[in-house]
């Protein structure tokens, strides 16, 4: 375990120094604030727009981190010839691969929590600077019932104070694990945990593909797995509907047979990532829970993928 821990921490430090992470993090922040601006253009359901786009941005950026950082986990060591030094030491190949995986997953988890903190802060800031809130702050009513005006200089102070307060509230959302009772951020921490579980599966595939192929091909295959995983149920329903229209599987012909078996095979082999997608519930501010089904499915599937990755990596010849 000490060896795996050392490799995981070293992988995490290398990933943190990667400038791609900061570019993606900045991009996610821009999407969240862009969602806030876009919501002002909508007459109704502006909260739904902000929450939906914000969670979508967190999930999208997490996938990009898994792809662009994960595809080079093993390849970089091969390219720099450091893999020869590592495998010559008293360390098993499975320990090396598992340490790489845990380091990347730790990187993704930290980034997801940071993005969730920022998103929660954006939602709180949005509540603090509404028209009614600004009016109450700038024109307070005294004990005598008279309305006073704080002055034009108070605008900047109130805005800066609102940013600081929003950041504190967002941090409370994270450290309280979402059990703070704040309605505006309801379900966001649970959604972040589901995103981490989903990325655990995707990261496993990124490590698997990087253990035997080039970065470009690894990125392509990882993205394909993610897309098929998100469309898993749709693929199965498409195959079922196609067979029903033909009157049964035995009546399919030509390209229909290939399409049917490809869709059914992909739906059974690739992970069903739709069970981790709770954006509809989050956008509607409905309760979101991380159940045993999601944890068990993500854990078992990840272990299977890592097992295949270790078998492939152990058979690889580095000479």
C-alpha positions as CSV (number, residue, x, y, z in Angstrom):
1,X,0.0,0.0,0.0
2,X,2.9,2.4,0.7
3,X,4.2,2.0,-2.8
4,X,0.7,2.5,-4.3
5,X,0.3,5.6,-2.1
6,X,3.6,7.0,-3.2
7,X,2.9,6.6,-6.9
8,X,-0.6,8.0,-6.5
9,X,0.7,11.2,-4.7
10,X,3.4,11.6,-7.3
11,X,0.8,11.3,-10.1
12,X,-1.4,13.8,-8.3
13,X,1.5,16.3,-8.0
14,X,2.4,15.9,-11.7
15,X,-1.3,16.4,-12.7
16,X,-1.5,19.5,-10.6
17,X,1.4,21.0,-12.4
18,X,-0.3,20.4,-15.7
19,X,-1.5,23.7,-17.2
20,X,-4.4,22.0,-18.9
21,X,-6.1,21.6,-15.5
22,X,-6.1,25.3,-14.9
23,X,-7.3,26.1,-18.4
24,X,-10.2,23.7,-17.9
25,X,-10.9,25.0,-14.5
26,X,-11.0,28.6,-15.8
27,X,-13.3,27.4,-18.7
28,X,-15.7,25.8,-16.2
29,X,-15.9,29.1,-14.2
30,X,-16.7,31.0,-17.4
31,X,-19.5,28.5,-18.2
32,X,-21.0,28.9,-14.7
33,X,-21.0,32.7,-14.9
34,X,-22.2,32.4,-18.5
35,X,-25.1,30.3,-17.3
36,X,-26.0,33.1,-14.8
37,X,-26.0,35.7,-17.6
38,X,-28.0,33.4,-19.9
39,X,-30.6,32.9,-17.2
40,X,-31.4,36.6,-17.2
41,X,-32.5,36.3,-20.9
42,X,-35.1,33.7,-19.9
43,X,-38.5,34.9,-18.6
44,X,-39.2,31.7,-16.7
45,X,-37.2,28.9,-15.2
46,X,-33.9,30.9,-15.0
47,X,-32.9,28.9,-11.9
48,X,-33.3,25.7,-13.8
49,X,-31.0,27.0,-16.6
50,X,-28.3,28.0,-14.2
51,X,-28.3,24.7,-12.3
52,X,-28.5,22.6,-15.4
53,X,-25.7,24.3,-17.2
54,X,-23.5,24.4,-14.1
55,X,-23.8,20.7,-13.4
56,X,-23.3,20.0,-17.1
57,X,-20.1,22.1,-17.0
58,X,-18.7,20.2,-14.0
59,X,-19.4,16.9,-15.7
60,X,-18.0,18.0,-19.0
61,X,-14.8,19.4,-17.6
62,X,-14.3,16.2,-15.5
63,X,-14.5,14.1,-18.6
64,X,-11.9,16.3,-20.3
65,X,-9.6,16.0,-17.4
66,X,-9.9,12.2,-17.4
67,X,-9.3,12.1,-21.2
68,X,-6.4,14.6,-21.6
69,X,-4.6,13.7,-18.4
70,X,-5.4,10.0,-18.2
71,X,-4.3,9.2,-21.7
72,X,-0.7,10.1,-21.0
73,X,-0.4,8.3,-17.6
74,X,1.6,5.3,-18.9
75,X,2.6,6.8,-22.3
76,X,4.6,9.6,-20.7
77,X,6.7,7.2,-18.7
78,X,7.3,5.2,-21.8
79,X,8.2,8.2,-23.8
80,X,10.6,9.5,-21.1
81,X,12.0,6.0,-20.5
82,X,11.3,6.3,-16.8
83,X,9.2,3.1,-17.0
84,X,12.4,1.1,-17.2
85,X,13.7,2.5,-14.0
86,X,10.3,1.9,-12.3
87,X,9.8,-1.7,-13.3
88,X,13.4,-2.6,-12.4
89,X,12.7,-1.6,-8.8
90,X,10.9,-3.9,-6.3
91,X,7.5,-2.9,-7.3
92,X,4.8,-4.8,-9.2
93,X,3.3,-3.6,-12.4
94,X,-0.2,-3.7,-10.9
95,X,1.0,-1.5,-8.1
96,X,2.3,1.0,-10.6
97,X,-0.9,1.0,-12.7
98,X,-3.2,1.2,-9.6
99,X,-1.2,4.0,-8.2
100,X,-1.5,6.0,-11.5
101,X,-5.2,5.4,-11.5
102,X,-5.7,6.5,-7.9
103,X,-3.6,9.6,-8.5
104,X,-5.6,10.6,-11.5
105,X,-8.9,9.9,-9.7
106,X,-7.7,12.0,-6.8
107,X,-7.0,14.8,-9.2
108,X,-10.4,14.6,-10.7
109,X,-12.2,14.4,-7.3
110,X,-10.4,17.5,-6.1
111,X,-11.2,19.4,-9.2
112,X,-14.9,18.3,-9.0
113,X,-15.1,19.5,-5.4
114,X,-13.4,22.8,-6.3
115,X,-15.8,23.4,-9.3
116,X,-18.8,22.5,-7.0
117,X,-17.6,25.0,-4.4
118,X,-17.4,27.7,-7.1
119,X,-20.8,26.7,-8.5
120,X,-22.4,26.8,-5.1
121,X,-20.8,30.2,-4.5
122,X,-22.1,31.5,-7.9
123,X,-25.6,30.4,-6.9
124,X,-25.3,32.1,-3.5
125,X,-24.0,35.3,-5.1
126,X,-26.9,35.2,-7.5
127,X,-29.3,35.3,-4.6
128,X,-27.4,38.0,-2.8
129,X,-27.3,40.5,-5.6
130,X,-30.9,40.2,-6.9
131,X,-32.8,43.5,-7.4
132,X,-34.8,43.1,-4.1
133,X,-31.6,42.3,-2.1
134,X,-29.8,45.3,-3.5
135,X,-32.8,47.6,-2.8
136,X,-33.0,46.4,0.8
137,X,-29.2,46.9,1.3
138,X,-29.0,50.3,-0.3
139,X,-32.3,51.7,1.1
140,X,-32.6,50.3,4.6
141,X,-35.7,51.1,6.7
142,X,-34.9,52.6,10.0
143,X,-36.6,52.0,13.3
144,X,-38.7,55.1,12.8
145,X,-40.0,53.8,9.4
146,X,-37.9,56.2,7.4
147,X,-36.1,54.9,4.3
148,X,-32.4,56.0,4.1
149,X,-29.9,55.9,1.3
150,X,-26.4,54.5,2.1
151,X,-24.7,56.4,-0.8
152,X,-23.2,55.4,-4.1
153,X,-20.0,54.2,-2.6
154,X,-21.8,51.4,-0.8
155,X,-22.5,49.6,-4.1
156,X,-18.9,48.4,-4.4
157,X,-18.7,47.5,-0.7
158,X,-21.9,45.4,-0.9
159,X,-20.8,43.6,-4.0
160,X,-17.4,42.7,-2.5
161,X,-19.0,41.6,0.7
162,X,-21.5,39.5,-1.2
163,X,-18.7,37.7,-3.1
164,X,-16.9,37.0,0.2
165,X,-20.2,35.8,1.8
166,X,-21.0,33.6,-1.2
167,X,-17.6,31.9,-1.1
168,X,-18.1,31.2,2.6
169,X,-21.5,29.7,2.0
170,X,-20.2,27.7,-0.9
171,X,-17.4,26.3,1.3
172,X,-20.0,25.4,4.0
173,X,-21.9,23.5,1.4
174,X,-18.8,21.3,0.7
175,X,-17.6,20.7,4.3
176,X,-21.1,19.9,5.5
177,X,-21.4,17.3,2.7
178,X,-24.5,19.0,1.4
179,X,-26.4,18.7,4.8
180,X,-26.5,22.4,5.5
181,X,-30.2,22.9,4.7
182,X,-29.5,25.6,2.1
183,X,-32.2,25.3,-0.6
184,X,-30.4,27.1,-3.4
185,X,-27.7,24.4,-3.5
186,X,-29.8,21.4,-2.7
187,X,-28.5,18.2,-4.3
188,X,-25.3,19.7,-5.7
189,X,-22.9,17.8,-3.4
190,X,-24.7,14.5,-4.1
191,X,-24.4,15.3,-7.8
192,X,-20.7,15.9,-7.4
193,X,-20.3,12.5,-5.7
194,X,-22.2,10.9,-8.6
195,X,-19.9,12.7,-11.0
196,X,-16.8,11.3,-9.2
197,X,-18.3,7.8,-9.4
198,X,-18.9,8.2,-13.1
199,X,-15.4,9.5,-13.6
200,X,-14.0,6.6,-11.6
201,X,-15.3,4.3,-14.4
202,X,-14.2,6.6,-17.2
203,X,-10.7,7.0,-15.6
204,X,-10.5,3.2,-15.5
205,X,-11.0,3.1,-19.2
206,X,-8.5,5.9,-19.8
207,X,-5.9,3.9,-17.8
208,X,-6.8,0.7,-19.7
209,X,-6.4,2.3,-23.1
210,X,-3.2,4.2,-22.2
211,X,-1.6,0.9,-21.1
212,X,-1.4,-0.4,-24.6
213,X,-2.1,2.3,-27.2
214,X,-1.0,5.8,-28.2
215,X,-2.5,9.0,-26.6
216,X,-4.5,9.9,-29.6
217,X,-6.1,6.5,-29.9
218,X,-6.6,6.3,-26.1
219,X,-8.4,9.7,-26.1
220,X,-10.6,8.6,-29.0
221,X,-11.6,5.3,-27.4
222,X,-12.2,6.9,-24.0
223,X,-14.5,9.5,-25.5
224,X,-16.4,6.8,-27.5
225,X,-16.9,4.8,-24.3
226,X,-18.2,7.9,-22.5
227,X,-20.6,8.7,-25.4
228,X,-21.9,5.1,-25.6
229,X,-22.2,5.0,-21.8
230,X,-24.4,8.1,-21.8
231,X,-26.5,6.7,-24.7
232,X,-26.6,3.2,-23.3
233,X,-30.3,3.0,-22.7
234,X,-31.1,4.7,-25.9
235,X,-28.9,2.2,-27.9
236,X,-30.8,-0.7,-26.3
237,X,-34.2,0.9,-27.0
238,X,-33.1,1.6,-30.6
239,X,-32.2,-2.0,-31.1
240,X,-35.4,-3.2,-29.5
241,X,-37.5,-0.9,-31.6
242,X,-35.8,-1.9,-34.8
243,X,-36.4,-5.6,-34.1
244,X,-40.0,-4.9,-33.2
245,X,-40.6,-3.0,-36.5
246,X,-39.2,-6.0,-38.4
247,X,-41.4,-8.4,-36.5
248,X,-38.5,-10.0,-34.6
249,X,-34.7,-10.3,-34.6
250,X,-34.9,-13.3,-37.1
251,X,-36.6,-11.0,-39.7
252,X,-33.7,-8.4,-39.7
253,X,-31.6,-8.4,-42.8
254,X,-28.5,-6.8,-44.2
255,X,-27.2,-3.8,-42.3
256,X,-30.0,-4.0,-39.8
257,X,-28.5,-7.2,-38.4
258,X,-25.1,-5.5,-37.9
259,X,-26.8,-2.4,-36.4
260,X,-28.9,-4.5,-34.0
261,X,-26.1,-6.6,-32.7
262,X,-23.7,-3.7,-32.5
263,X,-26.2,-1.7,-30.4
264,X,-27.1,-4.6,-28.2
265,X,-23.4,-5.5,-27.7
266,X,-22.4,-2.0,-27.0
267,X,-25.2,-1.5,-24.5
268,X,-24.2,-4.6,-22.6
269,X,-20.4,-4.2,-22.7
270,X,-20.1,-0.4,-22.1
271,X,-21.1,1.0,-18.8
272,X,-24.5,2.5,-18.2
273,X,-23.5,6.0,-17.2
274,X,-27.1,7.3,-17.2
275,X,-27.6,6.0,-13.7
276,X,-25.1,8.7,-12.5
277,X,-26.9,11.5,-14.4
278,X,-29.2,13.4,-12.1
279,X,-29.2,16.7,-13.9
280,X,-33.0,16.7,-14.5
281,X,-33.6,16.3,-10.7
282,X,-31.0,18.8,-9.8
283,X,-32.3,21.4,-12.2
284,X,-35.8,21.0,-10.7
285,X,-34.3,21.3,-7.2
286,X,-35.5,17.8,-6.3
287,X,-33.8,15.6,-3.7
288,X,-30.7,13.8,-5.1
289,X,-29.4,10.8,-3.2
290,X,-26.3,8.6,-3.7
291,X,-27.8,5.2,-3.3
292,X,-26.1,1.8,-2.9
293,X,-26.9,0.9,-6.5
294,X,-24.8,3.7,-7.9
295,X,-21.9,3.0,-5.5
296,X,-22.0,-0.8,-6.2
297,X,-22.3,-0.4,-9.9
298,X,-19.5,2.2,-10.2
299,X,-17.2,0.2,-7.9
300,X,-17.7,-3.2,-9.5
301,X,-17.4,-1.9,-13.0
302,X,-14.3,0.0,-12.2
303,X,-12.7,-3.1,-10.6
304,X,-13.4,-5.1,-13.7
305,X,-11.9,-2.5,-16.0
306,X,-8.8,-2.1,-13.8
307,X,-8.4,-5.9,-13.7
308,X,-8.3,-6.0,-17.5
309,X,-5.9,-3.1,-17.6
310,X,-3.5,-4.9,-15.1
311,X,-3.6,-8.1,-17.2
312,X,-2.8,-6.2,-20.4
313,X,-0.1,-4.1,-18.7
314,X,1.5,-7.2,-17.2
315,X,1.7,-8.8,-20.6
316,X,3.3,-5.8,-22.2
317,X,7.0,-6.1,-23.3
318,X,8.9,-2.9,-22.6
319,X,12.1,-4.0,-24.5
